[in-house]
Amino acid sequence: MHVQEWLETVPAISVYLLVGVVIGLESLGIPLPGEIILVSSALLASQHGEIDPVVLGACATAGAIIGDSIGYAIGRKGGRPLLARLGRKFPKHFGEAQIAMAERSFEKWGMWAVFFGRFVALLRIFAGPLAGVLRMPYWKFLTANVLGGIIWAGGTTAVIYSVGVVAEAWLKRFSWLGLVVAVLFGLASMLVLKNRAKKAAAQSGGHPVAEPAVAPATD
């Protein structure tokens, strides 16, 4: 069944909870289709008055911020052994090449890697846990996390909802295009990141990138 068709069969409160939980779990570090669920729900809200876009955006934002924060706490406590365990469970997402690429991004951009990582499919699951593992100062992480969560989740909801309202009649016939665009964007992001990950792994000699010499900061 089409994701949006399935969403139409559930009450509004369930849609809010679904969006918040899925995005929260994805931000925590579990590979889930948070962006697809958010886009589908925003399109649905534009065509059905039962779903309030403001509440939907708030739930998506809360899920993103809370999930990333939990991921940060888990990463800070679990350290690099946590990344090793995740690599065994999710080798396609937490393999050595992917972690090497993510670490290089953090070394280069710092807190901005958390902010901009919110807009890239693969980095969304890395940002929280990896920031904790690398012991990024919590105030920096929280600032980037909150700003990224509001702009990504709230902004995506607002844009997709607005497009749906303006082109409601068109979307009723072709609403699946929104999902197709979201999926294609996600696939393109994955291909780009995989290519960068391979280059990062090659530059590091096929071994995990050494932990940057950053002194632990007090929260």
C-alpha positions as CSV (number, residue, x, y, z in Angstrom):
1,M,0.0,0.0,0.0
2,H,1.1,3.5,-0.8
3,V,2.5,5.3,2.3
4,Q,0.2,8.3,1.9
5,E,-2.8,6.0,1.3
6,W,-2.0,4.2,4.5
7,L,-1.7,7.5,6.4
8,E,-5.2,8.4,5.2
9,T,-6.6,5.5,7.1
10,V,-5.3,6.5,10.6
11,P,-6.5,9.2,13.0
12,A,-4.6,12.6,13.1
13,I,-3.1,11.9,16.5
14,S,-1.6,8.7,15.2
15,V,0.0,10.6,12.3
16,Y,1.5,13.1,14.7
17,L,2.9,10.3,16.9
18,L,4.1,8.3,13.9
19,V,6.0,11.3,12.5
20,G,7.5,12.2,15.8
21,V,8.6,8.7,16.7
22,V,10.0,7.7,13.3
23,I,12.0,10.9,12.9
24,G,13.1,10.6,16.6
25,L,14.4,7.1,16.0
26,E,16.1,8.0,12.8
27,S,17.8,10.9,14.5
28,L,18.8,8.6,17.4
29,G,20.8,6.5,15.0
30,I,18.3,3.9,13.6
31,P,18.0,3.8,9.8
32,L,14.4,4.7,9.1
33,P,12.6,6.7,6.3
34,G,11.9,9.8,8.4
35,E,12.0,12.2,5.4
36,I,9.6,10.1,3.4
37,I,7.1,9.9,6.3
38,L,7.4,13.6,6.9
39,V,6.8,14.5,3.2
40,S,3.9,12.1,3.0
41,S,2.3,13.5,6.1
42,A,2.7,17.1,5.0
43,L,1.1,16.3,1.7
44,L,-1.7,14.5,3.5
45,A,-2.3,17.6,5.8
46,S,-2.6,19.8,2.7
47,Q,-5.5,17.7,1.5
48,H,-7.2,16.8,4.7
49,G,-8.3,19.4,7.3
50,E,-8.1,16.9,10.2
51,I,-4.3,17.1,10.3
52,D,-3.0,20.4,11.6
53,P,0.3,21.3,9.8
54,V,1.5,23.4,12.8
55,V,1.1,20.4,15.1
56,L,2.6,18.1,12.5
57,G,5.7,20.4,12.2
58,A,6.0,20.7,15.9
59,C,5.9,16.9,16.4
60,A,8.5,16.4,13.6
61,T,10.7,19.1,15.1
62,A,10.4,17.7,18.6
63,G,11.2,14.2,17.4
64,A,14.3,15.4,15.5
65,I,15.7,17.4,18.5
66,I,14.9,14.8,21.1
67,G,16.1,11.9,19.0
68,D,19.4,13.7,18.3
69,S,19.9,14.5,21.9
70,I,19.4,10.9,23.0
71,G,21.8,9.8,20.3
72,Y,24.3,12.3,21.6
73,A,24.0,10.9,25.2
74,I,24.3,7.3,24.0
75,G,27.3,8.1,21.8
76,R,29.0,10.0,24.7
77,K,28.5,7.1,27.1
78,G,29.2,4.3,24.6
79,G,32.2,5.8,22.8
80,R,33.9,4.1,19.9
81,P,32.9,0.6,21.0
82,L,29.4,1.7,20.3
83,L,30.3,2.6,16.7
84,A,31.9,-0.9,16.3
85,R,28.7,-2.5,17.5
86,L,26.6,-0.4,15.2
87,G,28.9,-1.3,12.4
88,R,28.3,-5.0,12.9
89,K,24.5,-4.5,13.1
90,F,24.2,-1.9,10.3
91,P,27.3,-2.4,8.0
92,K,25.7,-0.4,5.2
93,H,25.2,2.6,7.4
94,F,27.9,2.4,10.1
95,G,30.7,0.7,8.1
96,E,34.3,1.9,8.3
97,A,34.0,4.0,5.2
98,Q,30.8,5.7,6.3
99,I,32.2,6.5,9.7
100,A,35.5,7.8,8.2
101,M,33.5,10.2,5.9
102,A,31.4,11.4,8.8
103,E,34.4,12.0,11.1
104,R,36.1,14.0,8.4
105,S,32.9,16.1,8.1
106,F,33.0,16.7,11.9
107,E,36.7,17.5,11.9
108,K,36.2,20.1,9.1
109,W,32.9,21.7,10.1
110,G,32.4,21.0,13.8
111,M,29.0,22.0,15.1
112,W,27.9,22.9,11.5
113,A,28.2,19.2,10.6
114,V,25.3,18.6,13.0
115,F,23.3,21.4,11.5
116,F,23.8,20.6,7.8
117,G,23.8,16.8,8.6
118,R,20.1,17.2,9.3
119,F,19.5,17.8,5.6
120,V,21.4,14.8,4.3
121,A,19.8,11.3,4.6
122,L,22.8,9.3,5.8
123,L,24.3,12.0,8.1
124,R,21.0,12.4,9.9
125,I,21.5,9.0,11.6
126,F,25.2,9.9,12.4
127,A,25.0,13.4,13.8
128,G,23.8,12.7,17.3
129,P,25.8,9.6,18.2
130,L,29.0,10.7,16.5
131,A,28.9,14.1,18.2
132,G,28.7,12.3,21.5
133,V,31.5,9.9,20.7
134,L,33.7,12.8,19.6
135,R,32.7,14.7,22.8
136,M,31.5,17.8,21.1
137,P,30.7,20.4,23.8
138,Y,27.0,19.9,24.5
139,W,26.1,23.6,24.1
140,K,27.5,23.6,20.6
141,F,25.7,20.4,19.8
142,L,22.4,21.6,21.3
143,T,22.5,24.9,19.4
144,A,23.1,23.1,16.0
145,N,20.6,20.4,16.9
146,V,17.8,22.8,17.7
147,L,18.4,25.1,14.8
148,G,18.8,22.2,12.4
149,G,15.7,20.4,13.7
150,I,13.5,23.5,13.5
151,I,14.6,24.5,10.0
152,W,14.6,21.0,8.5
153,A,11.5,19.5,10.1
154,G,9.5,22.7,10.4
155,G,10.7,24.0,7.0
156,T,10.0,20.8,5.2
157,T,6.5,20.6,6.6
158,A,5.7,24.3,5.7
159,V,7.1,24.0,2.2
160,I,5.4,20.7,1.3
161,Y,2.1,21.8,2.9
162,S,2.1,25.1,1.0
163,V,2.8,23.4,-2.3
164,G,0.0,21.0,-1.5
165,V,-2.5,23.8,-0.8
166,V,-1.6,25.8,-3.9
167,A,-1.8,22.7,-6.2
168,E,-4.4,20.6,-4.3
169,A,-6.3,19.5,-7.3
170,W,-3.1,18.5,-9.1
171,L,-1.7,16.7,-6.1
172,K,-4.9,14.7,-5.7
173,R,-4.1,13.1,-9.0
174,F,-0.3,13.0,-8.8
175,S,0.5,13.1,-5.1
176,W,2.8,10.2,-5.5
177,L,5.2,12.5,-7.3
178,G,6.1,14.1,-3.9
179,L,7.2,10.7,-2.6
180,V,9.1,9.9,-5.9
181,V,11.0,13.2,-5.6
182,A,11.8,12.5,-1.9
183,V,13.0,9.0,-2.7
184,L,15.1,10.2,-5.7
185,F,16.6,12.9,-3.5
186,G,17.4,10.4,-0.8
187,L,19.0,8.0,-3.3
188,A,21.1,10.7,-4.9
189,S,22.3,11.8,-1.4
190,M,23.2,8.2,-0.6
191,L,25.2,7.8,-3.9
192,V,27.1,11.0,-3.3
193,L,27.9,10.0,0.3
194,K,28.9,6.5,-0.7
195,N,31.3,7.9,-3.2
196,R,32.8,10.4,-0.7
197,A,33.0,7.6,1.9
198,K,35.0,5.4,-0.5
199,K,37.4,8.3,-1.1
200,A,37.7,8.9,2.6
201,A,38.5,5.2,3.2
202,A,41.0,5.2,0.4
203,Q,42.8,8.3,1.8
204,S,42.9,6.7,5.3
205,G,44.5,3.5,3.9
206,G,41.3,1.5,4.4
207,H,41.5,1.9,8.2
208,P,39.2,3.9,10.4
209,V,40.2,7.6,10.8
210,A,42.1,8.3,14.0
211,E,40.2,10.1,16.7
212,P,40.9,13.8,16.5
213,A,43.0,15.2,19.3
214,V,40.2,17.2,21.0
215,A,40.4,17.5,24.7
216,P,37.1,16.5,26.4
217,A,35.1,19.5,27.3
218,T,32.9,19.9,30.3
219,D,29.2,20.4,29.6
